[in-house]
Amino acid sequence: MPLPTDSGARAASSVDPARCPLCGQANRCAQSDPATRKLPCWCFSTPVSPGTLARLPEEARDKACLCPNCATLDEPG
């Protein structure tokens, strides 16, 4: 008999830290790559609007970065 699954854990485990959770493209996050983890990420100096951050799926928050394109898009009007 299959074991019950926790949908929250399953959703969190499907988040790829190297992909933007909004568009799925590579996010170029220095922090998600072990080879560049000690380098500052591009996002440290790029302002991201609160509206853009609010569009992030709950399960991706603090798990994957936005890509530079999504981070700098204006909020939908």
mmCIF file of the N, C-alpha and C atoms, coordinates in Angstrom:
data_MODEL
# 
_entry.id   MODEL 
# 
loop_
_atom_site.group_PDB 
_atom_site.id 
_atom_site.type_symbol 
_atom_site.label_atom_id 
_atom_site.label_alt_id 
_atom_site.label_comp_id 
_atom_site.label_asym_id 
_atom_site.label_entity_id 
_atom_site.label_seq_id 
_atom_site.pdbx_PDB_ins_code 
_atom_site.Cartn_x 
_atom_site.Cartn_y 
_atom_site.Cartn_z 
_atom_site.occupancy 
_atom_site.B_iso_or_equiv 
_atom_site.pdbx_formal_charge 
_atom_site.auth_seq_id 
_atom_site.auth_comp_id 
_atom_site.auth_asym_id 
_atom_site.auth_atom_id 
_atom_site.pdbx_PDB_model_num 
ATOM 1   N N  . MET A 1 1  ? 0.846  -1.170 0.000   1.00 0.00 ? 1  MET A N  1 
ATOM 2   C CA . MET A 1 1  ? 0.000  0.000  0.000   1.00 0.00 ? 1  MET A CA 1 
ATOM 3   C C  . MET A 1 1  ? 0.893  1.237  0.000   1.00 0.00 ? 1  MET A C  1 
ATOM 4   N N  . PRO A 1 2  ? 0.596  2.254  -0.848  1.00 0.00 ? 2  PRO A N  1 
ATOM 5   C CA . PRO A 1 2  ? 1.428  3.458  -0.886  1.00 0.00 ? 2  PRO A CA 1 
ATOM 6   C C  . PRO A 1 2  ? 1.339  4.248  0.408   1.00 0.00 ? 2  PRO A C  1 
ATOM 7   N N  . LEU A 1 3  ? 2.449  4.849  0.768   1.00 0.00 ? 3  LEU A N  1 
ATOM 8   C CA . LEU A 1 3  ? 2.482  5.695  1.957   1.00 0.00 ? 3  LEU A CA 1 
ATOM 9   C C  . LEU A 1 3  ? 1.830  7.034  1.661   1.00 0.00 ? 3  LEU A C  1 
ATOM 10  N N  . PRO A 1 4  ? 1.161  7.633  2.645   1.00 0.00 ? 4  PRO A N  1 
ATOM 11  C CA . PRO A 1 4  ? 0.608  8.971  2.419   1.00 0.00 ? 4  PRO A CA 1 
ATOM 12  C C  . PRO A 1 4  ? 1.731  9.966  2.231   1.00 0.00 ? 4  PRO A C  1 
ATOM 13  N N  . THR A 1 5  ? 1.491  10.965 1.419   1.00 0.00 ? 5  THR A N  1 
ATOM 14  C CA . THR A 1 5  ? 2.520  11.978 1.174   1.00 0.00 ? 5  THR A CA 1 
ATOM 15  C C  . THR A 1 5  ? 2.048  13.315 1.701   1.00 0.00 ? 5  THR A C  1 
ATOM 16  N N  . ASP A 1 6  ? 2.990  14.108 2.104   1.00 0.00 ? 6  ASP A N  1 
ATOM 17  C CA . ASP A 1 6  ? 2.710  15.467 2.540   1.00 0.00 ? 6  ASP A CA 1 
ATOM 18  C C  . ASP A 1 6  ? 2.847  16.370 1.327   1.00 0.00 ? 6  ASP A C  1 
ATOM 19  N N  . SER A 1 7  ? 1.747  16.954 0.856   1.00 0.00 ? 7  SER A N  1 
ATOM 20  C CA . SER A 1 7  ? 1.792  17.762 -0.365  1.00 0.00 ? 7  SER A CA 1 
ATOM 21  C C  . SER A 1 7  ? 2.716  18.966 -0.211  1.00 0.00 ? 7  SER A C  1 
ATOM 22  N N  . GLY A 1 8  ? 2.828  19.533 0.984   1.00 0.00 ? 8  GLY A N  1 
ATOM 23  C CA . GLY A 1 8  ? 3.727  20.662 1.198   1.00 0.00 ? 8  GLY A CA 1 
ATOM 24  C C  . GLY A 1 8  ? 5.175  20.258 1.024   1.00 0.00 ? 8  GLY A C  1 
ATOM 25  N N  . ALA A 1 9  ? 5.549  19.097 1.562   1.00 0.00 ? 9  ALA A N  1 
ATOM 26  C CA . ALA A 1 9  ? 6.920  18.617 1.413   1.00 0.00 ? 9  ALA A CA 1 
ATOM 27  C C  . ALA A 1 9  ? 7.201  18.279 -0.046  1.00 0.00 ? 9  ALA A C  1 
ATOM 28  N N  . ARG A 1 10 ? 6.215  17.698 -0.729  1.00 0.00 ? 10 ARG A N  1 
ATOM 29  C CA . ARG A 1 10 ? 6.412  17.357 -2.137  1.00 0.00 ? 10 ARG A CA 1 
ATOM 30  C C  . ARG A 1 10 ? 6.600  18.621 -2.962  1.00 0.00 ? 10 ARG A C  1 
ATOM 31  N N  . ALA A 1 11 ? 5.802  19.654 -2.717  1.00 0.00 ? 11 ALA A N  1 
ATOM 32  C CA . ALA A 1 11 ? 5.923  20.904 -3.474  1.00 0.00 ? 11 ALA A CA 1 
ATOM 33  C C  . ALA A 1 11 ? 7.271  21.561 -3.210  1.00 0.00 ? 11 ALA A C  1 
ATOM 34  N N  . ALA A 1 12 ? 7.712  21.575 -1.950  1.00 0.00 ? 12 ALA A N  1 
ATOM 35  C CA . ALA A 1 12 ? 8.985  22.204 -1.622  1.00 0.00 ? 12 ALA A CA 1 
ATOM 36  C C  . ALA A 1 12 ? 10.139 21.450 -2.264  1.00 0.00 ? 12 ALA A C  1 
ATOM 37  N N  . SER A 1 13 ? 10.036 20.112 -2.335  1.00 0.00 ? 13 SER A N  1 
ATOM 38  C CA . SER A 1 13 ? 11.131 19.354 -2.904  1.00 0.00 ? 13 SER A CA 1 
ATOM 39  C C  . SER A 1 13 ? 11.194 19.510 -4.422  1.00 0.00 ? 13 SER A C  1 
ATOM 40  N N  . SER A 1 14 ? 10.120 19.973 -5.050  1.00 0.00 ? 14 SER A N  1 
ATOM 41  C CA . SER A 1 14 ? 10.126 20.153 -6.494  1.00 0.00 ? 14 SER A CA 1 
ATOM 42  C C  . SER A 1 14 ? 10.694 21.512 -6.911  1.00 0.00 ? 14 SER A C  1 
ATOM 43  N N  . VAL A 1 15 ? 11.024 22.364 -5.949  1.00 0.00 ? 15 VAL A N  1 
ATOM 44  C CA . VAL A 1 15 ? 11.594 23.673 -6.246  1.00 0.00 ? 15 VAL A CA 1 
ATOM 45  C C  . VAL A 1 15 ? 13.062 23.504 -6.603  1.00 0.00 ? 15 VAL A C  1 
ATOM 46  N N  . ASP A 1 16 ? 13.436 23.976 -7.778  1.00 0.00 ? 16 ASP A N  1 
ATOM 47  C CA . ASP A 1 16 ? 14.838 23.910 -8.223  1.00 0.00 ? 16 ASP A CA 1 
ATOM 48  C C  . ASP A 1 16 ? 15.509 25.229 -7.854  1.00 0.00 ? 16 ASP A C  1 
ATOM 49  N N  . PRO A 1 17 ? 16.487 25.223 -6.954  1.00 0.00 ? 17 PRO A N  1 
ATOM 50  C CA . PRO A 1 17 ? 17.120 26.471 -6.520  1.00 0.00 ? 17 PRO A CA 1 
ATOM 51  C C  . PRO A 1 17 ? 17.889 27.186 -7.627  1.00 0.00 ? 17 PRO A C  1 
ATOM 52  N N  . ALA A 1 18 ? 18.144 26.520 -8.748  1.00 0.00 ? 18 ALA A N  1 
ATOM 53  C CA . ALA A 1 18 ? 18.872 27.143 -9.853  1.00 0.00 ? 18 ALA A CA 1 
ATOM 54  C C  . ALA A 1 18 ? 17.938 27.739 -10.906 1.00 0.00 ? 18 ALA A C  1 
ATOM 55  N N  . ARG A 1 19 ? 16.611 27.623 -10.701 1.00 0.00 ? 19 ARG A N  1 
ATOM 56  C CA . ARG A 1 19 ? 15.624 28.110 -11.672 1.00 0.00 ? 19 ARG A CA 1 
ATOM 57  C C  . ARG A 1 19 ? 14.712 29.150 -11.034 1.00 0.00 ? 19 ARG A C  1 
ATOM 58  N N  . CYS A 1 20 ? 14.336 30.146 -11.822 1.00 0.00 ? 20 CYS A N  1 
ATOM 59  C CA . CYS A 1 20 ? 13.415 31.181 -11.366 1.00 0.00 ? 20 CYS A CA 1 
ATOM 60  C C  . CYS A 1 20 ? 12.036 30.555 -11.135 1.00 0.00 ? 20 CYS A C  1 
ATOM 61  N N  . PRO A 1 21 ? 11.440 30.764 -9.972  1.00 0.00 ? 21 PRO A N  1 
ATOM 62  C CA . PRO A 1 21 ? 10.128 30.183 -9.710  1.00 0.00 ? 21 PRO A CA 1 
ATOM 63  C C  . PRO A 1 21 ? 8.989  30.847 -10.499 1.00 0.00 ? 21 PRO A C  1 
ATOM 64  N N  . LEU A 1 22 ? 9.240  31.991 -11.122 1.00 0.00 ? 22 LEU A N  1 
ATOM 65  C CA . LEU A 1 22 ? 8.197  32.643 -11.916 1.00 0.00 ? 22 LEU A CA 1 
ATOM 66  C C  . LEU A 1 22 ? 8.219  32.218 -13.367 1.00 0.00 ? 22 LEU A C  1 
ATOM 67  N N  . CYS A 1 23 ? 9.401  32.110 -13.976 1.00 0.00 ? 23 CYS A N  1 
ATOM 68  C CA . CYS A 1 23 ? 9.460  31.793 -15.413 1.00 0.00 ? 23 CYS A CA 1 
ATOM 69  C C  . CYS A 1 23 ? 10.151 30.470 -15.727 1.00 0.00 ? 23 CYS A C  1 
ATOM 70  N N  . GLY A 1 24 ? 10.880 29.903 -14.773 1.00 0.00 ? 24 GLY A N  1 
ATOM 71  C CA . GLY A 1 24 ? 11.546 28.629 -14.983 1.00 0.00 ? 24 GLY A CA 1 
ATOM 72  C C  . GLY A 1 24 ? 12.918 28.709 -15.638 1.00 0.00 ? 24 GLY A C  1 
ATOM 73  N N  . GLN A 1 25 ? 13.357 29.909 -15.991 1.00 0.00 ? 25 GLN A N  1 
ATOM 74  C CA . GLN A 1 25 ? 14.679 30.066 -16.596 1.00 0.00 ? 25 GLN A CA 1 
ATOM 75  C C  . GLN A 1 25 ? 15.759 30.015 -15.504 1.00 0.00 ? 25 GLN A C  1 
ATOM 76  N N  . ALA A 1 26 ? 17.008 29.816 -15.922 1.00 0.00 ? 26 ALA A N  1 
ATOM 77  C CA . ALA A 1 26 ? 18.122 29.826 -14.974 1.00 0.00 ? 26 ALA A CA 1 
ATOM 78  C C  . ALA A 1 26 ? 18.161 31.174 -14.260 1.00 0.00 ? 26 ALA A C  1 
ATOM 79  N N  . ASN A 1 27 ? 18.319 31.148 -12.939 1.00 0.00 ? 27 ASN A N  1 
ATOM 80  C CA . ASN A 1 27 ? 18.299 32.404 -12.183 1.00 0.00 ? 27 ASN A CA 1 
ATOM 81  C C  . ASN A 1 27 ? 19.682 33.011 -11.971 1.00 0.00 ? 27 ASN A C  1 
ATOM 82  N N  . ARG A 1 28 ? 20.724 32.307 -12.366 1.00 0.00 ? 28 ARG A N  1 
ATOM 83  C CA . ARG A 1 28 ? 22.109 32.792 -12.243 1.00 0.00 ? 28 ARG A CA 1 
ATOM 84  C C  . ARG A 1 28 ? 22.457 33.162 -10.799 1.00 0.00 ? 28 ARG A C  1 
ATOM 85  N N  . CYS A 1 29 ? 21.907 32.446 -9.857  1.00 0.00 ? 29 CYS A N  1 
ATOM 86  C CA . CYS A 1 29 ? 22.138 32.716 -8.437  1.00 0.00 ? 29 CYS A CA 1 
ATOM 87  C C  . CYS A 1 29 ? 23.500 32.180 -8.013  1.00 0.00 ? 29 CYS A C  1 
ATOM 88  N N  . ALA A 1 30 ? 24.353 33.062 -7.554  1.00 0.00 ? 30 ALA A N  1 
ATOM 89  C CA . ALA A 1 30 ? 25.675 32.648 -7.090  1.00 0.00 ? 30 ALA A CA 1 
ATOM 90  C C  . ALA A 1 30 ? 25.555 31.784 -5.837  1.00 0.00 ? 30 ALA A C  1 
ATOM 91  N N  . GLN A 1 31 ? 24.544 32.006 -5.037  1.00 0.00 ? 31 GLN A N  1 
ATOM 92  C CA . GLN A 1 31 ? 24.385 31.282 -3.783  1.00 0.00 ? 31 GLN A CA 1 
ATOM 93  C C  . GLN A 1 31 ? 23.944 29.827 -3.992  1.00 0.00 ? 31 GLN A C  1 
ATOM 94  N N  . SER A 1 32 ? 23.292 29.522 -5.103  1.00 0.00 ? 32 SER A N  1 
ATOM 95  C CA . SER A 1 32 ? 22.820 28.158 -5.335  1.00 0.00 ? 32 SER A CA 1 
ATOM 96  C C  . SER A 1 32 ? 23.868 27.268 -5.988  1.00 0.00 ? 32 SER A C  1 
ATOM 97  N N  . ASP A 1 33 ? 24.964 27.843 -6.435  1.00 0.00 ? 33 ASP A N  1 
ATOM 98  C CA . ASP A 1 33 ? 26.035 27.087 -7.092  1.00 0.00 ? 33 ASP A CA 1 
ATOM 99  C C  . ASP A 1 33 ? 27.200 26.918 -6.115  1.00 0.00 ? 33 ASP A C  1 
ATOM 100 N N  . PRO A 1 34 ? 27.530 25.687 -5.744  1.00 0.00 ? 34 PRO A N  1 
ATOM 101 C CA . PRO A 1 34 ? 28.627 25.489 -4.793  1.00 0.00 ? 34 PRO A CA 1 
ATOM 102 C C  . PRO A 1 34 ? 29.955 26.125 -5.237  1.00 0.00 ? 34 PRO A C  1 
ATOM 103 N N  . ALA A 1 35 ? 30.179 26.238 -6.527  1.00 0.00 ? 35 ALA A N  1 
ATOM 104 C CA . ALA A 1 35 ? 31.431 26.824 -7.025  1.00 0.00 ? 35 ALA A CA 1 
ATOM 105 C C  . ALA A 1 35 ? 31.508 28.332 -6.794  1.00 0.00 ? 35 ALA A C  1 
ATOM 106 N N  . THR A 1 36 ? 30.365 29.001 -6.663  1.00 0.00 ? 36 THR A N  1 
ATOM 107 C CA . THR A 1 36 ? 30.350 30.465 -6.501  1.00 0.00 ? 36 THR A CA 1 
ATOM 108 C C  . THR A 1 36 ? 29.638 30.905 -5.218  1.00 0.00 ? 36 THR A C  1 
ATOM 109 N N  . ARG A 1 37 ? 29.362 29.959 -4.344  1.00 0.00 ? 37 ARG A N  1 
ATOM 110 C CA . ARG A 1 37 ? 28.578 30.244 -3.135  1.00 0.00 ? 37 ARG A CA 1 
ATOM 111 C C  . ARG A 1 37 ? 29.140 31.380 -2.279  1.00 0.00 ? 37 ARG A C  1 
ATOM 112 N N  . LYS A 1 38 ? 30.448 31.571 -2.292  1.00 0.00 ? 38 LYS A N  1 
ATOM 113 C CA . LYS A 1 38 ? 31.064 32.616 -1.458  1.00 0.00 ? 38 LYS A CA 1 
ATOM 114 C C  . LYS A 1 38 ? 31.099 33.982 -2.138  1.00 0.00 ? 38 LYS A C  1 
ATOM 115 N N  . LEU A 1 39 ? 30.685 34.033 -3.389  1.00 0.00 ? 39 LEU A N  1 
ATOM 116 C CA . LEU A 1 39 ? 30.659 35.303 -4.123  1.00 0.00 ? 39 LEU A CA 1 
ATOM 117 C C  . LEU A 1 39 ? 29.317 35.994 -3.923  1.00 0.00 ? 39 LEU A C  1 
ATOM 118 N N  . PRO A 1 40 ? 29.293 37.327 -3.990  1.00 0.00 ? 40 PRO A N  1 
ATOM 119 C CA . PRO A 1 40 ? 28.005 38.015 -3.896  1.00 0.00 ? 40 PRO A CA 1 
ATOM 120 C C  . PRO A 1 40 ? 27.155 37.725 -5.140  1.00 0.00 ? 40 PRO A C  1 
ATOM 121 N N  . CYS A 1 41 ? 25.894 37.575 -4.933  1.00 0.00 ? 41 CYS A N  1 
ATOM 122 C CA . CYS A 1 41 ? 24.962 37.312 -6.038  1.00 0.00 ? 41 CYS A CA 1 
ATOM 123 C C  . CYS A 1 41 ? 24.547 38.634 -6.689  1.00 0.00 ? 41 CYS A C  1 
ATOM 124 N N  . TRP A 1 42 ? 24.159 38.572 -7.958  1.00 0.00 ? 42 TRP A N  1 
ATOM 125 C CA . TRP A 1 42 ? 23.695 39.766 -8.683  1.00 0.00 ? 42 TRP A CA 1 
ATOM 126 C C  . TRP A 1 42 ? 22.536 40.430 -7.946  1.00 0.00 ? 42 TRP A C  1 
ATOM 127 N N  . CYS A 1 43 ? 21.731 39.628 -7.254  1.00 0.00 ? 43 CYS A N  1 
ATOM 128 C CA . CYS A 1 43 ? 20.529 40.184 -6.618  1.00 0.00 ? 43 CYS A CA 1 
ATOM 129 C C  . CYS A 1 43 ? 20.837 41.029 -5.382  1.00 0.00 ? 43 CYS A C  1 
ATOM 130 N N  . PHE A 1 44 ? 22.056 40.924 -4.852  1.00 0.00 ? 44 PHE A N  1 
ATOM 131 C CA . PHE A 1 44 ? 22.407 41.711 -3.670  1.00 0.00 ? 44 PHE A CA 1 
ATOM 132 C C  . PHE A 1 44 ? 22.379 43.204 -3.968  1.00 0.00 ? 44 PHE A C  1 
ATOM 133 N N  . SER A 1 45 ? 22.542 43.576 -5.228  1.00 0.00 ? 45 SER A N  1 
ATOM 134 C CA . SER A 1 45 ? 22.560 44.996 -5.583  1.00 0.00 ? 45 SER A CA 1 
ATOM 135 C C  . SER A 1 45 ? 21.425 45.372 -6.543  1.00 0.00 ? 45 SER A C  1 
ATOM 136 N N  . THR A 1 46 ? 20.436 44.512 -6.682  1.00 0.00 ? 46 THR A N  1 
ATOM 137 C CA . THR A 1 46 ? 19.309 44.769 -7.574  1.00 0.00 ? 46 THR A CA 1 
ATOM 138 C C  . THR A 1 46 ? 18.028 44.906 -6.761  1.00 0.00 ? 46 THR A C  1 
ATOM 139 N N  . PRO A 1 47 ? 17.388 46.071 -6.805  1.00 0.00 ? 47 PRO A N  1 
ATOM 140 C CA . PRO A 1 47 ? 16.128 46.204 -6.066  1.00 0.00 ? 47 PRO A CA 1 
ATOM 141 C C  . PRO A 1 47 ? 15.022 45.377 -6.738  1.00 0.00 ? 47 PRO A C  1 
ATOM 142 N N  . VAL A 1 48 ? 14.244 44.689 -5.916  1.00 0.00 ? 48 VAL A N  1 
ATOM 143 C CA . VAL A 1 48 ? 13.109 43.901 -6.387  1.00 0.00 ? 48 VAL A CA 1 
ATOM 144 C C  . VAL A 1 48 ? 11.867 44.453 -5.687  1.00 0.00 ? 48 VAL A C  1 
ATOM 145 N N  . SER A 1 49 ? 10.849 44.741 -6.465  1.00 0.00 ? 49 SER A N  1 
ATOM 146 C CA . SER A 1 49 ? 9.653  45.357 -5.888  1.00 0.00 ? 49 SER A CA 1 
ATOM 147 C C  . SER A 1 49 ? 8.908  44.374 -4.985  1.00 0.00 ? 49 SER A C  1 
ATOM 148 N N  . PRO A 1 50 ? 8.246  44.890 -3.966  1.00 0.00 ? 50 PRO A N  1 
ATOM 149 C CA . PRO A 1 50 ? 7.437  44.032 -3.100  1.00 0.00 ? 50 PRO A CA 1 
ATOM 150 C C  . PRO A 1 50 ? 6.349  43.289 -3.883  1.00 0.00 ? 50 PRO A C  1 
ATOM 151 N N  . GLY A 1 51 ? 5.808  43.905 -4.926  1.00 0.00 ? 51 GLY A N  1 
ATOM 152 C CA . GLY A 1 51 ? 4.781  43.249 -5.735  1.00 0.00 ? 51 GLY A CA 1 
ATOM 153 C C  . GLY A 1 51 ? 5.315  42.033 -6.462  1.00 0.00 ? 51 GLY A C  1 
ATOM 154 N N  . THR A 1 52 ? 6.551  42.132 -6.954  1.00 0.00 ? 52 THR A N  1 
ATOM 155 C CA . THR A 1 52 ? 7.170  40.991 -7.628  1.00 0.00 ? 52 THR A CA 1 
ATOM 156 C C  . THR A 1 52 ? 7.420  39.875 -6.625  1.00 0.00 ? 52 THR A C  1 
ATOM 157 N N  . LEU A 1 53 ? 7.917  40.219 -5.464  1.00 0.00 ? 53 LEU A N  1 
ATOM 158 C CA . LEU A 1 53 ? 8.157  39.212 -4.428  1.00 0.00 ? 53 LEU A CA 1 
ATOM 159 C C  . LEU A 1 53 ? 6.853  38.544 -3.997  1.00 0.00 ? 53 LEU A C  1 
ATOM 160 N N  . ALA A 1 54 ? 5.780  39.294 -3.946  1.00 0.00 ? 54 ALA A N  1 
ATOM 161 C CA . ALA A 1 54 ? 4.479  38.741 -3.543  1.00 0.00 ? 54 ALA A CA 1 
ATOM 162 C C  . ALA A 1 54 ? 3.958  37.718 -4.551  1.00 0.00 ? 54 ALA A C  1 
ATOM 163 N N  . ARG A 1 55 ? 4.408  37.794 -5.809  1.00 0.00 ? 55 ARG A N  1 
ATOM 164 C CA . ARG A 1 55 ? 3.963  36.839 -6.834  1.00 0.00 ? 55 ARG A CA 1 
ATOM 165 C C  . ARG A 1 55 ? 4.658  35.485 -6.716  1.00 0.00 ? 55 ARG A C  1 
ATOM 166 N N  . LEU A 1 56 ? 5.706  35.402 -5.885  1.00 0.00 ? 56 LEU A N  1 
ATOM 167 C CA . LEU A 1 56 ? 6.410  34.130 -5.718  1.00 0.00 ? 56 LEU A CA 1 
ATOM 168 C C  . LEU A 1 56 ? 5.491  33.107 -5.064  1.00 0.00 ? 56 LEU A C  1 
ATOM 169 N N  . PRO A 1 57 ? 5.472  31.881 -5.576  1.00 0.00 ? 57 PRO A N  1 
ATOM 170 C CA . PRO A 1 57 ? 4.689  30.843 -4.910  1.00 0.00 ? 57 PRO A CA 1 
ATOM 171 C C  . PRO A 1 57 ? 5.226  30.612 -3.497  1.00 0.00 ? 57 PRO A C  1 
ATOM 172 N N  . GLU A 1 58 ? 4.343  30.396 -2.566  1.00 0.00 ? 58 GLU A N  1 
ATOM 173 C CA . GLU A 1 58 ? 4.730  30.211 -1.166  1.00 0.00 ? 58 GLU A CA 1 
ATOM 174 C C  . GLU A 1 58 ? 5.795  29.132 -1.014  1.00 0.00 ? 58 GLU A C  1 
ATOM 175 N N  . GLU A 1 59 ? 5.654  28.014 -1.747  1.00 0.00 ? 59 GLU A N  1 
ATOM 176 C CA . GLU A 1 59 ? 6.599  26.906 -1.603  1.00 0.00 ? 59 GLU A CA 1 
ATOM 177 C C  . GLU A 1 59 ? 7.992  27.225 -2.138  1.00 0.00 ? 59 GLU A C  1 
ATOM 178 N N  . ALA A 1 60 ? 8.136  28.285 -2.933  1.00 0.00 ? 60 ALA A N  1 
ATOM 179 C CA . ALA A 1 60 ? 9.441  28.655 -3.489  1.00 0.00 ? 60 ALA A CA 1 
ATOM 180 C C  . ALA A 1 60 ? 10.147 29.733 -2.671  1.00 0.00 ? 60 ALA A C  1 
ATOM 181 N N  . ARG A 1 61 ? 9.447  30.353 -1.751  1.00 0.00 ? 61 ARG A N  1 
ATOM 182 C CA . ARG A 1 61 ? 10.053 31.434 -0.964  1.00 0.00 ? 61 ARG A CA 1 
ATOM 183 C C  . ARG A 1 61 ? 11.185 30.905 -0.103  1.00 0.00 ? 61 ARG A C  1 
ATOM 184 N N  . ASP A 1 62 ? 12.295 31.612 -0.157  1.00 0.00 ? 62 ASP A N  1 
ATOM 185 C CA . ASP A 1 62 ? 13.518 31.230 0.560   1.00 0.00 ? 62 ASP A CA 1 
ATOM 186 C C  . ASP A 1 62 ? 14.107 29.911 0.060   1.00 0.00 ? 62 ASP A C  1 
ATOM 187 N N  . LYS A 1 63 ? 13.691 29.473 -1.130  1.00 0.00 ? 63 LYS A N  1 
ATOM 188 C CA . LYS A 1 63 ? 14.205 28.228 -1.708  1.00 0.00 ? 63 LYS A CA 1 
ATOM 189 C C  . LYS A 1 63 ? 14.842 28.464 -3.078  1.00 0.00 ? 63 LYS A C  1 
ATOM 190 N N  . ALA A 1 64 ? 14.349 29.469 -3.826  1.00 0.00 ? 64 ALA A N  1 
ATOM 191 C CA . ALA A 1 64 ? 14.865 29.743 -5.166  1.00 0.00 ? 64 ALA A CA 1 
ATOM 192 C C  . ALA A 1 64 ? 14.781 31.237 -5.449  1.00 0.00 ? 64 ALA A C  1 
ATOM 193 N N  . CYS A 1 65 ? 15.784 31.744 -6.148  1.00 0.00 ? 65 CYS A N  1 
ATOM 194 C CA . CYS A 1 65 ? 15.832 33.165 -6.503  1.00 0.00 ? 65 CYS A CA 1 
ATOM 195 C C  . CYS A 1 65 ? 15.126 33.429 -7.826  1.00 0.00 ? 65 CYS A C  1 
ATOM 196 N N  . LEU A 1 66 ? 14.702 34.642 -7.976  1.00 0.00 ? 66 LEU A N  1 
ATOM 197 C CA . LEU A 1 66 ? 14.201 35.098 -9.271  1.00 0.00 ? 66 LEU A CA 1 
ATOM 198 C C  . LEU A 1 66 ? 15.353 35.208 -10.252 1.00 0.00 ? 66 LEU A C  1 
ATOM 199 N N  . CYS A 1 67 ? 15.055 35.171 -11.534 1.00 0.00 ? 67 CYS A N  1 
ATOM 200 C CA . CYS A 1 67 ? 16.082 35.448 -12.542 1.00 0.00 ? 67 CYS A CA 1 
ATOM 201 C C  . CYS A 1 67 ? 16.197 36.969 -12.677 1.00 0.00 ? 67 CYS A C  1 
ATOM 202 N N  . PRO A 1 68 ? 17.287 37.463 -13.256 1.00 0.00 ? 68 PRO A N  1 
ATOM 203 C CA . PRO A 1 68 ? 17.450 38.913 -13.410 1.00 0.00 ? 68 PRO A CA 1 
ATOM 204 C C  . PRO A 1 68 ? 16.293 39.548 -14.184 1.00 0.00 ? 68 PRO A C  1 
ATOM 205 N N  . ASN A 1 69 ? 15.765 38.865 -15.187 1.00 0.00 ? 69 ASN A N  1 
ATOM 206 C CA . ASN A 1 69 ? 14.676 39.434 -15.987 1.00 0.00 ? 69 ASN A CA 1 
ATOM 207 C C  . ASN A 1 69 ? 13.406 39.611 -15.143 1.00 0.00 ? 69 ASN A C  1 
ATOM 208 N N  . CYS A 1 70 ? 12.986 38.585 -14.443 1.00 0.00 ? 70 CYS A N  1 
ATOM 209 C CA . CYS A 1 70 ? 11.774 38.683 -13.625 1.00 0.00 ? 70 CYS A CA 1 
ATOM 210 C C  . CYS A 1 70 ? 11.964 39.655 -12.469 1.00 0.00 ? 70 CYS A C  1 
ATOM 211 N N  . ALA A 1 71 ? 13.156 39.697 -11.908 1.00 0.00 ? 71 ALA A N  1 
ATOM 212 C CA . ALA A 1 71 ? 13.416 40.587 -10.767 1.00 0.00 ? 71 ALA A CA 1 
ATOM 213 C C  . ALA A 1 71 ? 13.320 42.056 -11.152 1.00 0.00 ? 71 ALA A C  1 
ATOM 214 N N  . THR A 1 72 ? 13.614 42.359 -12.408 1.00 0.00 ? 72 THR A N  1 
ATOM 215 C CA . THR A 1 72 ? 13.622 43.772 -12.817 1.00 0.00 ? 72 THR A CA 1 
ATOM 216 C C  . THR A 1 72 ? 12.404 44.164 -13.642 1.00 0.00 ? 72 THR A C  1 
ATOM 217 N N  . LEU A 1 73 ? 11.458 43.245 -13.848 1.00 0.00 ? 73 LEU A N  1 
ATOM 218 C CA . LEU A 1 73 ? 10.229 43.596 -14.559 1.00 0.00 ? 73 LEU A CA 1 
ATOM 219 C C  . LEU A 1 73 ? 9.392  44.529 -13.689 1.00 0.00 ? 73 LEU A C  1 
ATOM 220 N N  . ASP A 1 74 ? 8.744  45.453 -14.341 1.00 0.00 ? 74 ASP A N  1 
ATOM 221 C CA . ASP A 1 74 ? 7.814  46.310 -13.603 1.00 0.00 ? 74 ASP A CA 1 
ATOM 222 C C  . ASP A 1 74 ? 6.618  45.483 -13.170 1.00 0.00 ? 74 ASP A C  1 
ATOM 223 N N  . GLU A 1 75 ? 6.012  45.907 -12.079 1.00 0.00 ? 75 GLU A N  1 
ATOM 224 C CA . GLU A 1 75 ? 4.817  45.227 -11.602 1.00 0.00 ? 75 GLU A CA 1 
ATOM 225 C C  . GLU A 1 75 ? 3.704  45.362 -12.618 1.00 0.00 ? 75 GLU A C  1 
ATOM 226 N N  . PRO A 1 76 ? 2.869  44.317 -12.740 1.00 0.00 ? 76 PRO A N  1 
ATOM 227 C CA . PRO A 1 76 ? 1.732  44.427 -13.665 1.00 0.00 ? 76 PRO A CA 1 
ATOM 228 C C  . PRO A 1 76 ? 0.823  45.574 -13.253 1.00 0.00 ? 76 PRO A C  1 
ATOM 229 N N  . GLY A 1 77 ? 0.275  46.276 -14.227 1.00 0.00 ? 77 GLY A N  1 
ATOM 230 C CA . GLY A 1 77 ? -0.569 47.440 -13.959 1.00 0.00 ? 77 GLY A CA 1 
ATOM 231 C C  . GLY A 1 77 ? -1.921 47.090 -13.735 1.00 0.00 ? 77 GLY A C  1 
# 
